[in-house]
Every structure is written in C-alpha cells, then in structure tokens.
Amino acid sequence: MLLKFICCDVFARVACALSASSPHVVDVDFVPMLEHNEPRKLNKILQDKIDAIKTSGRKYDAVVLGFGLCGNAVIGLSCPVPMVIPRAHDCCTVHMGSREKFLAAFEGLLSARWCSTGYYERCNMINRNYFGTEQLSTYKTSAEYMSYVEKYGEDNADYIWQSLHPPIETDEAVYIKIDGFEHSGAFENYGAEIAKTDKKLKIVDGDISMLRALLDGDWDEDRFLTVPPNKKIAGVYDLRYVMEAGE
C-alpha cells in the first residue's frame, strides 16, 4: 500500500523509525505539536493537508493520522480515500500503546500532567505540559463537556466545567519512557525539574505498538477507526470507541 501519514511531531522519533520499517510505502507529513493550542486552527491544517492529496499526483490507498481526538481537532475531517485514526482521546493513549495500558496508568486521573521525550523536544526543550502552560485535557472530549458547549458555547463551557470540576493536584509527576527513543536528555532534565518541586517522579513504560500497527496496516476495529471515503470523523466521547464515522 501507499500511505499518507499525517502525524503530530510529538511522535517524530518513533514515527520516522516505524515508517522506515513499515512493509508499505509511507509519505510522512508532520504537524507541529503546539498547534494543539488552537484546536480549530489544527482542524483546518489537517483538512488542508488531506485535501492536498487530490493534487499531489500520488495514488494513496489510505491516509493514516497520528492523532487522537485532541481537543476535538479531528472532528469533521473527511478524506477522498479511507482514513484511519487511533481510537484515542489524545496522544497519551498512543504513547502508552493501548487503551488498557493507558487506563491502568492513568485511571482516575485522566487529565494528569505528563511528559515524554517527544513532548519535551517539541516544546522547545521546556516541559510546558507540567510547567507554566495548561495542557489540553481529556475533559474537552467528554460527553458532559460537549453538552455544555452545545448549550452555552465553548468559553462558558470551560467556566462551567472548571467550576464543577476543580483541578486535582497529585503528589506525582508522570514521565512516559519509551526504550530506544530517549536521546535528547528529556528524561534527565525532566527529573531535575521535578526534583525542585514537592512532586515525586513516576515513570511509566511507553509502548510503540499502536503506532506500529497504524503504519503496518494492522487496523483492527478495536484500536482504530477506519473512515470510509468522504465520510467524516464524529465523536462518541467514551473510553472505548472514542469516535465513529459520520455523515
């Protein structure tokens, strides 16, 4: 197969390695991670990249997305060829390799702050996910939050959510470590930053198997949504299916 891989550059190290070892031909197109700060803008960037395949001269068999719902940035995306995306709320699940491993590590704290080599590198060597910048939290893809958006608008929905769900601070700071891809000093620098706080460093093992399956074409329904040509990604907002193909 010939695949177009549109991917957040938080996965740059792993994505390049897996694209090179894939049994398929993979054209990689990275999107800067910090575009997540504006989900509507990110949605347009992704749709523009998808639309560009029509004039690329390349006959792609599928477009695969290295994203999750990501603050609803993928909702409404449509493609002229099959489009495949992990069933994930955000890149944390993809870093962990499966929904089960994500829930085992983060259940009860689905919006916990965390870091990884890719996150550190793509935030200009600053762990903005923990120090100084609010991350895009999983709550923004929950059914409850989306009901507030529909009724009151996004700004009011944020206020309502924060009033009803005050931030939960824990005594742990999580680092997702992926063996074989720790080459930028991110882990050491993160540990040094955490040592200056009252947090304890918690290390969890990441897993590249979800990204590997995405690029190898192993698209089972449990882990991936395959969107037929010209259908759109729609949100389900649960912890299993996450999204579905809509009209």
ZIZIJO-V25788 format. One record per residue. N is the residue number from 1. SS is DSSP state (helix for helix, strand for strand, loop for the rest). Layout:
n=<N/N>
ss=<SS/SS>
This chain:
n=<1/2/3/4/5/6/7/8/9/10/11/12/13/14/15/16/17/18/19/20/21/22/23/24/25/26/27/28/29/30/31/32/33/34/35/36/37/38/39/40/41/42/43/44/45/46/47/48/49/50/51/52/53/54/55/56/57/58/59/60/61/62/63/64/65/66/67/68/69/70/71/72/73/74/75/76/77/78/79/80/81/82/83/84/85/86/87/88/89/90/91/92/93/94/95/96/97/98/99/100/101/102/103/104/105/106/107/108/109/110/111/112/113/114/115/116/117/118/119/120/121/122/123/124/125/126/127/128/129/130/131/132/133/134/135/136/137/138/139/140/141/142/143/144/145/146/147/148/149/150/151/152/153/154/155/156/157/158/159/160/161/162/163/164/165/166/167/168/169/170/171/172/173/174/175/176/177/178/179/180/181/182/183/184/185/186/187/188/189/190/191/192/193/194/195/196/197/198/199/200/201/202/203/204/205/206/207/208/209/210/211/212/213/214/215/216/217/218/219/220/221/222/223/224/225/226/227/228/229/230/231/232/233/234/235/236/237/238/239/240/241/242/243/244/245/246/247>
ss=<loop/strand/strand/strand/strand/strand/strand/strand/helix/helix/helix/helix/helix/helix/helix/helix/helix/helix/helix/helix/helix/loop/loop/loop/strand/strand/strand/strand/strand/strand/strand/loop/helix/helix/helix/helix/helix/loop/helix/helix/helix/helix/helix/helix/helix/helix/helix/helix/helix/helix/helix/helix/helix/helix/helix/loop/loop/loop/loop/loop/loop/strand/strand/strand/strand/strand/loop/loop/loop/loop/loop/loop/loop/loop/loop/loop/loop/strand/loop/loop/loop/loop/strand/strand/strand/strand/loop/loop/loop/loop/helix/helix/helix/helix/helix/helix/loop/loop/helix/helix/helix/helix/helix/helix/helix/helix/loop/loop/loop/loop/loop/loop/loop/strand/strand/loop/helix/helix/helix/helix/helix/helix/loop/loop/loop/loop/loop/loop/loop/loop/loop/loop/loop/loop/loop/loop/loop/helix/helix/helix/helix/loop/helix/helix/helix/helix/helix/helix/helix/helix/helix/helix/loop/helix/helix/helix/helix/helix/helix/helix/helix/helix/helix/helix/loop/loop/loop/loop/loop/loop/loop/strand/strand/strand/strand/strand/strand/loop/loop/loop/loop/loop/loop/loop/loop/helix/helix/helix/helix/helix/helix/helix/helix/helix/helix/loop/loop/loop/loop/strand/strand/strand/strand/strand/strand/loop/loop/loop/helix/helix/helix/helix/helix/helix/helix/helix/loop/loop/loop/loop/loop/loop/loop/strand/strand/strand/strand/loop/loop/loop/loop/strand/strand/strand/strand/loop/loop/loop/loop/loop/loop/loop/strand/strand/strand/strand/loop>
